[in-house]
Each structure stands twice: as C-alpha cells, then as structure tokens.
Amino acid sequence: MKRYFSYFTMVAVFLVSIPVFSQEVGQRAEILSDLIQEALENNPGLEAAVLRAQSAEKVISQAGALPDPQLNLGLLNLPVNSFAFDQEPMTGKLIGIMQKFPFPGKQGLAKEMAEFEATAVQYQQKEVQNQIVQMVKSAYYNLYAIDRALETVQKNQVLMEQFIRIAETKYSTGTGLQQDVLRAQVEFSKLEDDVIMWQQKRRAATARLNAILNRSVDSPFDKTARDLVLPGSQVLDSPTVAIEQQRPLLLAWKERIQKAESSVKLARRDYWPNFTVGASYRQRDNLSNGAVMHDFFSATLSINIPLFFKRKQGAKVAEKELAFSALNSQYKNVYIGVLSNLESTEAEMERNRKRVELYKGGILIQAQQSLESAQAGYQVGKVDFLTLISNWMMLQNYETQYFFAMSEFHKALANYERIMGGGLTNDSK
C-alpha cells in the first residue's frame, strides 16, 4: 500500500504542476514577423511580381516617345550607259530625313494608358505581397495548432505511464482490476498513434511553410510560440468604402478601367490624321562640259486620310467602348465577390472568437474543476480509475480544441486583413 500511495502522490503532484495554459521555459519559438519578412525577401512569386511592375514602368517612356525618324539615302537619275555623275544635269546624290507626328493628343493618351497599366501592375504586386503574408500567417497558425496538439498528446503519454503503474500496483495488491491495467495500456497505445499522426501533419505543415519561404522542403522549424492574443474586434465605419480605397486588387481593376477609358478616347482621335514631315538635300556634280550645277533642298508634309473611317476607325471606337463596358461589368462582379468573401470571413472570425472565449471562460475552467473533483474522489475510493482518466483526457481534449479555435480565428483574421488590403494588425508572435 505504501508503494501505491507513493505512485498516487507522484501523479497528483504531476497533475497539479501542469496548468492549463503552460509555457515551456527556455524554448526557442518561431517568430511570425521574422517569417513574414523572410517570405517577402525570398518568395519567387513576389519577386516575379516586382519584376513585372518594373517592366511595366519601362513602357511609359516608350509610349510617350515619337516614332523613330526615317533616314533616306539615294542616287537619282544616274545614267546607266556610263554611270557618271557629271553627264546629266538631273543626276544627284540624295540624303533626307522623315519624322512622323501623331495628331495632337494621341501621344499623350498613349502615355496615359501606359501609366494606368504600370500603376495597375504595381497594385497587383501589392496584392501578391498581401497574399504571401496571409499564406505565411495561415501556415504558421496551422503549425501552431499542430504543435499544441502534439504537446498535449506528449503530456498525456507521460501521465498515462504513471496511470499504468498505479493500475498495476493496485492490481498486484488486490485492490484494483486487471481491466484497469488493460484500459490504461490501450489508451497509451492510442496516444502513440496520435503522436505519429501529429508528427506527420507537422511535417506536411512545415513543408508548406518552407515552400512559401523558398526554403528546402525538409528545413526544420522550431516550435511556434504557445500563447496567442485574441485581439479586439476590428470596427470600421464603412468597410465597403475602405475596401475600395485599400484593396490592391480593386485598385488595379480601377486603373485598368481608366486605361480602357483612355483607349476609347485614343480610338476617337484616330478619326484625325497623322502627319509626316520630311526634309532632303540633293547634291549635284558640275557637268563635264563645264556647266555649274547647284544643289537642291526639298521639304515635304504628308497627311494620312482616314478615308474608310466607317469600317476602320468607327469599328475600332465601338470595339474599345464595348471593352470598356465589359471591364466595368467585370469589376462589379469582382467587387461583389470580395464583399461576399468579407462577409463570410467576418462570420468565421466571430464564430471562432466566441469559441475561444467559451473555452477559456467556461469549458476549460469547468473541465479543470471536474478533474480536481475526480482526483479527490479517486483518493478516497469514490471514483474509479477510468473516471479519473476520462476526466483528464476530457480536459486535454478541450485544451486542444481551444488552441485549434484560436488558430482558426487568427487564420480568418489573416484572410480578413488580405481582403481589406492588409495592415490591420501587427502580429509579432
């Protein structure tokens, strides 16, 4: 009996020494802000978006430049019987240059369209950046829940080993049942299976996070920080207005709508002609008979005539107007989808916020009290062994569910931030 009481004392001390929300001492934790910074520096998808934005900026100067001038070189009226430059008075050497000038306003509209496109691509870059931040956060919080579940199972393993020893002691002294020993051993085997399952899930979660960070898929990760803070509700006076002003996706669409509007204006300017200005210099040699030949200078102005404007320019204007209307309709569809996503994400946040508050403020406290009551009853023989195990497992299962609810809330919050355009919270864990 003394041996039995020593085992019970050991377990009782173990139970009391583990609070529901403990933090391992001296454990290095992965810092979310560091992971986000690493992803923003190394993610190839973001690098590609940055390069696309830089490429689009280079188009602006091209669109604002005049067409390349044309240099003309020629020989005029060279007699084929002698190929002599001093035989005929009309023979000469020609050098000239021609420059095309679009009708006033066309060049400015072309440059304006390039600027709208470059700005849209920059907003796309920001959208990709926000997506990567959300992906890192989601992967981190998923890893956080897995780490907490694995910790819970490992704590249960240590406790179950103690329970097995107690059951064996009681059975050997004739005060316990063999089925208590077998039940404890079965529970321990189930915990071993749970450890394998959560370790596999952790490897998969770290592989996903490594991919976002552009690391080797088998790079190790330290445990995530145990404690997460439940932030206050994000209150916005007009979230729909905020989305239109902040969401890079929508801002990119607006830039492209303006680009389409400018393309309509440019198509209408095609009813007006372009101009080509040319200048040439013709050098003549003095004739072999002594006649002095003077050089010639010439200047030209060419204007294209939009003669087939109904079939060409008119059709182009109609094309651009239809494309402009289509973009407006597409934007409305995208905007409605964003608002729908926002609504469902807010509901997900609220649901998990209530779950976290319920677990922390009620269920976990009640489960802890139930365990303490079972401990006291088991000590005086009023509660059987399996009831004690059941109460402990119930507490640990609720604690795991609490951490998963916390994880799901933060994942929904990360998605909410992306939908709103980013920058609502400053996570440091």
LINQUIHU-V566714 format. One record per pair of residues at least 6 apart in sequence whose C-alpha atoms are under 6 Angstrom apart, sorted by sequence separation. I is the first residue (numbers start at 0). J is the second residue. D is the distance in Angstrom with one decimal. If there is no record, write none. Layout:
I | J | D
I | J | D
This chain:
169 | 175 | 4.5
170 | 176 | 5.5
285 | 291 | 4.8
376 | 382 | 4.9
209 | 216 | 5.3
285 | 292 | 5.0
416 | 423 | 5.9
283 | 292 | 6.0
206 | 216 | 4.8
283 | 294 | 5.5
282 | 294 | 4.7
77 | 90 | 5.3
166 | 179 | 6.0
167 | 180 | 5.9
281 | 294 | 5.7
76 | 90 | 4.6
166 | 180 | 5.2
281 | 295 | 4.9
373 | 387 | 5.5
75 | 90 | 5.4
280 | 295 | 5.9
75 | 91 | 5.2
280 | 296 | 4.6
163 | 180 | 6.0
279 | 296 | 5.9
74 | 92 | 4.8
279 | 297 | 5.2
74 | 93 | 5.9
278 | 297 | 5.7
73 | 93 | 4.9
163 | 183 | 5.6
278 | 298 | 4.3
370 | 390 | 5.2
72 | 93 | 5.6
277 | 298 | 5.5
370 | 391 | 5.9
72 | 94 | 4.6
277 | 299 | 4.9
71 | 94 | 5.6
276 | 299 | 5.8
71 | 95 | 4.8
276 | 300 | 4.7
70 | 95 | 5.9
71 | 96 | 5.8
275 | 300 | 5.7
70 | 96 | 4.5
275 | 301 | 4.8
69 | 96 | 5.5
274 | 301 | 5.6
69 | 97 | 5.0
274 | 302 | 4.8
366 | 394 | 5.3
68 | 97 | 5.6
273 | 302 | 5.9
68 | 98 | 4.6
273 | 303 | 6.0
272 | 303 | 5.4
63 | 106 | 5.9
358 | 401 | 5.9
355 | 401 | 5.9
62 | 109 | 5.6
63 | 110 | 4.8
62 | 110 | 4.8
149 | 197 | 5.9
355 | 404 | 5.8
266 | 316 | 5.2
355 | 405 | 6.0
59 | 110 | 5.7
351 | 404 | 5.5
59 | 113 | 5.1
59 | 114 | 5.9
263 | 319 | 5.2
263 | 320 | 5.9
351 | 408 | 5.1
348 | 408 | 5.2
56 | 117 | 5.4
55 | 117 | 4.8
142 | 204 | 6.0
348 | 411 | 5.6
259 | 323 | 5.2
52 | 120 | 5.3
52 | 121 | 5.3
138 | 208 | 5.8
48 | 124 | 5.0
143 | 223 | 5.4
35 | 132 | 6.0
126 | 247 | 5.3
126 | 248 | 6.0
122 | 247 | 4.8
122 | 251 | 5.3
119 | 251 | 4.1
119 | 254 | 5.4
115 | 254 | 5.3
115 | 258 | 5.5
112 | 258 | 4.8
6 | 165 | 6.0
105 | 265 | 6.0
3 | 168 | 6.0
42 | 212 | 5.7
42 | 213 | 5.6
102 | 273 | 4.9
101 | 273 | 4.6
246 | 419 | 5.6
38 | 212 | 4.5
100 | 274 | 5.1
246 | 420 | 4.0
99 | 274 | 5.7
100 | 275 | 6.0
245 | 420 | 5.0
99 | 275 | 4.2
98 | 275 | 5.5
242 | 419 | 5.2
98 | 276 | 5.3
97 | 276 | 5.6
97 | 277 | 4.0
96 | 277 | 5.6
96 | 278 | 5.5
95 | 278 | 5.5
95 | 279 | 3.7
94 | 279 | 5.5
94 | 280 | 5.4
93 | 280 | 5.8
93 | 281 | 4.4
92 | 281 | 5.5
91 | 281 | 6.0
92 | 282 | 5.1
91 | 282 | 5.3
29 | 221 | 5.8
91 | 283 | 4.5
28 | 221 | 5.9
28 | 222 | 5.3
29 | 223 | 5.0
28 | 223 | 5.0
28 | 224 | 5.0
85 | 284 | 5.6
85 | 285 | 5.8
86 | 286 | 5.8
85 | 286 | 4.2
85 | 287 | 5.4
148 | 399 | 5.5
144 | 402 | 5.7
144 | 403 | 5.2
144 | 406 | 5.9
140 | 406 | 5.2
137 | 410 | 5.0
133 | 413 | 5.3
129 | 417 | 5.7
32 | 427 | 5.3
31 | 427 | 5.8
31 | 428 | 5.1
30 | 428 | 5.1
